[in-house]
Amino acid sequence: MRQFDVFPNPSPRTSGIIPYVVVLQSHLLAAARLTIVAPLLPQDGRSGFTLTSVAVRFSGGDYVLLVD
């Protein structure tokens, strides 16, 4: 896993709202037992932007990367 890789959300409970997660942690910290990820939500006009969110285009769609 490398920093900024995108994966399908493995959680059945939230994958309908948050289809993808983005790896934020650097691959240089691979020895860590946890991986830091952030949700990638479809940009549908309802997803609010914050000072730390980023607009992203992925796989032909527009998304909001929420890093709060």
VMD Tcl script that builds the backbone (N, CA, C; Angstrom):
set m [mol new atoms 204]
animate dup $m
set s [atomselect $m all]
$s set {name element resname resid chain x y z} {
  {N N MET 1 A 0.841 -1.175 0.000}
  {CA C MET 1 A 0.000 0.000 0.000}
  {C C MET 1 A 0.887 1.240 0.000}
  {N N ARG 2 A 0.581 2.173 -0.887}
  {CA C ARG 2 A 1.358 3.403 -0.959}
  {C C ARG 2 A 0.467 4.604 -0.673}
  {N N GLN 3 A 1.094 5.678 -0.238}
  {CA C GLN 3 A 0.363 6.903 0.060}
  {C C GLN 3 A -0.429 7.336 -1.169}
  {N N PHE 4 A -1.674 7.708 -0.944}
  {CA C PHE 4 A -2.639 8.188 -1.933}
  {C C PHE 4 A -3.228 7.084 -2.812}
  {N N ASP 5 A -2.991 5.818 -2.481}
  {CA C ASP 5 A -3.709 4.733 -3.155}
  {C C ASP 5 A -5.176 4.822 -2.756}
  {N N VAL 6 A -6.059 4.443 -3.670}
  {CA C VAL 6 A -7.507 4.473 -3.423}
  {C C VAL 6 A -8.014 3.033 -3.406}
  {N N PHE 7 A -8.855 2.739 -2.412}
  {CA C PHE 7 A -9.412 1.397 -2.270}
  {C C PHE 7 A -10.913 1.479 -2.050}
  {N N PRO 8 A -11.649 0.455 -2.494}
  {CA C PRO 8 A -13.071 0.398 -2.143}
  {C C PRO 8 A -13.214 0.338 -0.621}
  {N N ASN 9 A -14.212 1.001 -0.108}
  {CA C ASN 9 A -14.479 0.995 1.324}
  {C C ASN 9 A -14.873 -0.417 1.743}
  {N N PRO 10 A -14.124 -1.037 2.660}
  {CA C PRO 10 A -14.430 -2.412 3.051}
  {C C PRO 10 A -15.588 -2.540 4.041}
  {N N SER 11 A -16.096 -1.415 4.553}
  {CA C SER 11 A -17.150 -1.466 5.560}
  {C C SER 11 A -18.529 -1.581 4.906}
  {N N PRO 12 A -19.241 -2.684 5.118}
  {CA C PRO 12 A -20.574 -2.817 4.539}
  {C C PRO 12 A -21.550 -1.770 5.086}
  {N N ARG 13 A -21.282 -1.288 6.294}
  {CA C ARG 13 A -22.177 -0.317 6.932}
  {C C ARG 13 A -22.094 1.063 6.277}
  {N N THR 14 A -20.911 1.464 5.799}
  {CA C THR 14 A -20.749 2.818 5.268}
  {C C THR 14 A -20.413 2.891 3.778}
  {N N SER 15 A -20.194 1.763 3.134}
  {CA C SER 15 A -19.750 1.787 1.735}
  {C C SER 15 A -20.789 2.369 0.774}
  {N N GLY 16 A -22.040 2.395 1.155}
  {CA C GLY 16 A -23.062 3.007 0.303}
  {C C GLY 16 A -22.945 4.521 0.254}
  {N N ILE 17 A -22.427 5.111 1.315}
  {CA C ILE 17 A -22.255 6.564 1.402}
  {C C ILE 17 A -20.829 6.961 1.040}
  {N N ILE 18 A -19.878 6.157 1.481}
  {CA C ILE 18 A -18.453 6.414 1.247}
  {C C ILE 18 A -17.907 5.242 0.427}
  {N N PRO 19 A -17.928 5.354 -0.898}
  {CA C PRO 19 A -17.531 4.207 -1.716}
  {C C PRO 19 A -16.038 3.896 -1.716}
  {N N TYR 20 A -15.203 4.893 -1.413}
  {CA C TYR 20 A -13.753 4.697 -1.456}
  {C C TYR 20 A -13.083 5.323 -0.233}
  {N N VAL 21 A -11.888 4.821 0.072}
  {CA C VAL 21 A -11.013 5.442 1.061}
  {C C VAL 21 A -9.652 5.654 0.413}
  {N N VAL 22 A -8.948 6.700 0.873}
  {CA C VAL 22 A -7.631 7.049 0.349}
  {C C VAL 22 A -6.597 6.872 1.459}
  {N N VAL 23 A -5.505 6.209 1.142}
  {CA C VAL 23 A -4.424 6.025 2.108}
  {C C VAL 23 A -3.683 7.351 2.265}
  {N N LEU 24 A -3.623 7.863 3.483}
  {CA C LEU 24 A -2.896 9.109 3.755}
  {C C LEU 24 A -1.496 8.849 4.293}
  {N N GLN 25 A -1.328 7.726 4.932}
  {CA C GLN 25 A -0.056 7.393 5.564}
  {C C GLN 25 A 0.991 7.065 4.512}
  {N N SER 26 A 2.189 7.547 4.705}
  {CA C SER 26 A 3.288 7.260 3.790}
  {C C SER 26 A 3.649 5.778 3.828}
  {N N HIS 27 A 4.003 5.235 2.686}
  {CA C HIS 27 A 4.438 3.842 2.625}
  {C C HIS 27 A 5.764 3.646 3.375}
  {N N LEU 28 A 6.434 4.752 3.691}
  {CA C LEU 28 A 7.678 4.663 4.447}
  {C C LEU 28 A 7.433 4.237 5.889}
  {N N LEU 29 A 6.175 4.299 6.329}
  {CA C LEU 29 A 5.809 3.863 7.685}
  {C C LEU 29 A 5.122 2.503 7.649}
  {N N ALA 30 A 5.533 1.665 6.747}
  {CA C ALA 30 A 4.891 0.361 6.560}
  {C C ALA 30 A 4.981 -0.528 7.800}
  {N N ALA 31 A 5.938 -0.272 8.679}
  {CA C ALA 31 A 6.078 -1.090 9.881}
  {C C ALA 31 A 4.949 -0.838 10.879}
  {N N ALA 32 A 4.234 0.268 10.726}
  {CA C ALA 32 A 3.120 0.560 11.636}
  {C C ALA 32 A 2.023 -0.476 11.433}
  {N N ARG 33 A 1.338 -0.818 12.495}
  {CA C ARG 33 A 0.301 -1.845 12.414}
  {C C ARG 33 A -1.016 -1.302 11.878}
  {N N LEU 34 A -1.167 0.009 11.858}
  {CA C LEU 34 A -2.394 0.642 11.379}
  {C C LEU 34 A -2.096 1.454 10.128}
  {N N THR 35 A -3.120 1.680 9.337}
  {CA C THR 35 A -2.986 2.522 8.155}
  {C C THR 35 A -3.980 3.666 8.272}
  {N N ILE 36 A -3.514 4.879 8.097}
  {CA C ILE 36 A -4.380 6.058 8.187}
  {C C ILE 36 A -5.024 6.292 6.827}
  {N N VAL 37 A -6.361 6.325 6.805}
  {CA C VAL 37 A -7.110 6.548 5.569}
  {C C VAL 37 A -8.107 7.689 5.776}
  {N N ALA 38 A -8.610 8.232 4.667}
  {CA C ALA 38 A -9.642 9.270 4.717}
  {C C ALA 38 A -10.746 8.902 3.727}
  {N N PRO 39 A -11.989 9.275 4.020}
  {CA C PRO 39 A -13.095 8.942 3.127}
  {C C PRO 39 A -13.081 9.782 1.848}
  {N N LEU 40 A -13.521 9.160 0.769}
  {CA C LEU 40 A -13.673 9.824 -0.523}
  {C C LEU 40 A -15.156 9.741 -0.878}
  {N N LEU 41 A -15.865 10.870 -0.705}
  {CA C LEU 41 A -17.311 10.908 -0.919}
  {C C LEU 41 A -17.647 11.457 -2.298}
  {N N PRO 42 A -18.699 10.951 -2.922}
  {CA C PRO 42 A -19.135 11.533 -4.191}
  {C C PRO 42 A -19.492 13.006 -3.992}
  {N N GLN 43 A -19.063 13.833 -4.922}
  {CA C GLN 43 A -19.396 15.261 -4.858}
  {C C GLN 43 A -20.775 15.421 -5.482}
  {N N ASP 44 A -21.767 15.517 -4.618}
  {CA C ASP 44 A -23.151 15.537 -5.082}
  {C C ASP 44 A -23.885 16.825 -4.717}
  {N N GLY 45 A -23.131 17.833 -4.304}
  {CA C GLY 45 A -23.758 19.083 -3.906}
  {C C GLY 45 A -24.147 19.105 -2.439}
  {N N ARG 46 A -24.198 17.935 -1.815}
  {CA C ARG 46 A -24.540 17.858 -0.396}
  {C C ARG 46 A -23.299 17.738 0.470}
  {N N SER 47 A -22.210 17.233 -0.112}
  {CA C SER 47 A -20.981 17.055 0.651}
  {C C SER 47 A -20.351 18.411 0.920}
  {N N GLY 48 A -20.252 18.768 2.182}
  {CA C GLY 48 A -19.707 20.074 2.549}
  {C C GLY 48 A -18.193 20.104 2.490}
  {N N PHE 49 A -17.664 21.190 1.995}
  {CA C PHE 49 A -16.222 21.381 1.988}
  {C C PHE 49 A -15.795 22.025 3.296}
  {N N THR 50 A -14.631 21.642 3.777}
  {CA C THR 50 A -14.037 22.257 4.956}
  {C C THR 50 A -12.679 22.812 4.537}
  {N N LEU 51 A -11.982 23.396 5.472}
  {CA C LEU 51 A -10.648 23.924 5.154}
  {C C LEU 51 A -9.667 22.825 4.778}
  {N N THR 52 A -9.942 21.614 5.195}
  {CA C THR 52 A -9.013 20.518 4.913}
  {C C THR 52 A -9.536 19.518 3.894}
  {N N SER 53 A -10.665 19.777 3.264}
  {CA C SER 53 A -11.168 18.858 2.243}
  {C C SER 53 A -10.618 19.254 0.876}
  {N N VAL 54 A -10.602 18.274 -0.026}
  {CA C VAL 54 A -10.011 18.475 -1.336}
  {C C VAL 54 A -10.931 17.886 -2.400}
  {N N ALA 55 A -11.147 18.626 -3.484}
  {CA C ALA 55 A -11.901 18.086 -4.617}
  {C C ALA 55 A -10.974 17.155 -5.406}
  {N N VAL 56 A -11.483 15.961 -5.745}
  {CA C VAL 56 A -10.677 14.938 -6.419}
  {C C VAL 56 A -11.480 14.350 -7.568}
  {N N ARG 57 A -10.812 14.100 -8.677}
  {CA C ARG 57 A -11.427 13.371 -9.783}
  {C C ARG 57 A -10.807 11.978 -9.783}
  {N N PHE 58 A -11.671 10.959 -9.704}
  {CA C PHE 58 A -11.187 9.578 -9.645}
  {C C PHE 58 A -12.122 8.696 -10.450}
  {N N SER 59 A -11.554 7.915 -11.337}
  {CA C SER 59 A -12.300 6.927 -12.110}
  {C C SER 59 A -13.518 7.547 -12.803}
  {N N GLY 60 A -13.336 8.749 -13.338}
  {CA C GLY 60 A -14.405 9.415 -14.085}
  {C C GLY 60 A -15.437 10.123 -13.239}
  {N N GLY 61 A -15.266 10.155 -11.930}
  {CA C GLY 61 A -16.232 10.815 -11.060}
  {C C GLY 61 A -15.599 11.917 -10.231}
  {N N ASP 62 A -16.428 12.823 -9.738}
  {CA C ASP 62 A -15.967 13.899 -8.872}
  {C C ASP 62 A -16.256 13.524 -7.417}
  {N N TYR 63 A -15.241 13.684 -6.575}
  {CA C TYR 63 A -15.334 13.292 -5.178}
  {C C TYR 63 A -14.782 14.390 -4.275}
  {N N VAL 64 A -15.085 14.274 -2.990}
  {CA C VAL 64 A -14.538 15.140 -1.961}
  {C C VAL 64 A -13.744 14.262 -1.009}
  {N N LEU 65 A -12.450 14.581 -0.845}
  {CA C LEU 65 A -11.604 13.894 0.111}
  {C C LEU 65 A -11.701 14.644 1.424}
  {N N LEU 66 A -12.263 14.013 2.435}
  {CA C LEU 66 A -12.468 14.660 3.736}
  {C C LEU 66 A -11.321 14.320 4.673}
  {N N VAL 67 A -10.548 15.328 5.007}
  {CA C VAL 67 A -9.400 15.141 5.901}
  {C C VAL 67 A -9.608 16.043 7.106}
  {N N ASP 68 A -10.550 15.702 7.952}
  {CA C ASP 68 A -10.857 16.511 9.146}
  {C C ASP 68 A -10.281 15.885 10.378}
}
mol reanalyze $m
mol bondsrecalc $m
mol representation Tube
mol addrep $m
